[in-house]
């Protein structure tokens, strides 16, 4: 069983930045694709960004392209989501998820991911 723990959320003004972290309790983190989803109140969970096991390929939702960057440090068993130019509509609970995957393109659907964190709240004030 792999545990994922998100951190780095908080309250920030519009235009500000945050970096979310996702720490994984596994020594085989290098075999896992990783993804970030978010869910705002009253809305469905939506894909934000994903990264392959090697970090060699990333995928982004259109609404975060150019503002967010996903990355990972396999030596630290940790993934990251750097969020710049935050907008009030980015307010949501952000979840990381991971699953063993050796594909060259990271999955972007929730069903592809076996392990999930509990989420971290990001609130962007206007």
BELSUL-V150648 format. One record per backbone hydrogen bond with DSSP energy under -0.5 kcal/mol. NH is the residue of the N-H (numbers start at 1). CO is the residue of the C=O. E is the energy in kcal/mol with one decimal. If there is no record, write none. Layout:
BEGIN
nh=(NH;NH)
co=(CO;CO)
e=(E;E)
END
This chain:
BEGIN
nh=(5;6;7;10;12;14;15;16;18;20;21;22;23;24;25;26;29;31;32;33;34;35;36;37;38;39;43;46;48;49;50;51;52;55;59;61;64;65;65;67;68;69;71;73;76;77;78;79;80;81;82;83;83;84;84;85;86;90;91;92;93;94;94;95;97;98;99;101;112;113;114;115;117;120;122;123;125;125)
co=(23;4;21;121;123;125;86;13;83;81;7;79;5;77;3;24;26;28;29;99;51;97;49;95;46;93;40;38;36;36;59;34;57;52;50;48;61;61;62;64;64;82;80;78;73;73;73;22;71;20;69;18;81;67;82;15;16;87;88;122;39;92;120;37;35;115;33;31;109;110;98;98;96;94;92;10;12;123)
e=(-2.2;-0.5;-1.9;-0.9;-2.6;-2.4;-3.3;-2.3;-2.1;-2.8;-2.8;-2.4;-2.5;-2.9;-2.2;-1.0;-0.6;-2.4;-1.9;-2.7;-2.4;-2.5;-3.1;-2.8;-2.3;-2.1;-2.3;-3.1;-2.4;-1.5;-2.3;-2.8;-2.3;-0.7;-2.1;-2.5;-1.9;-0.8;-0.7;-2.4;-2.5;-2.4;-1.8;-3.1;-1.1;-0.5;-1.8;-2.4;-2.9;-2.1;-3.1;-3.3;-0.6;-2.0;-0.5;-0.6;-2.3;-2.2;-1.8;-2.0;-2.4;-0.5;-2.9;-2.7;-2.1;-2.2;-1.8;-2.4;-1.5;-1.9;-0.6;-2.4;-2.4;-1.9;-2.7;-2.8;-2.5;-0.6)
END
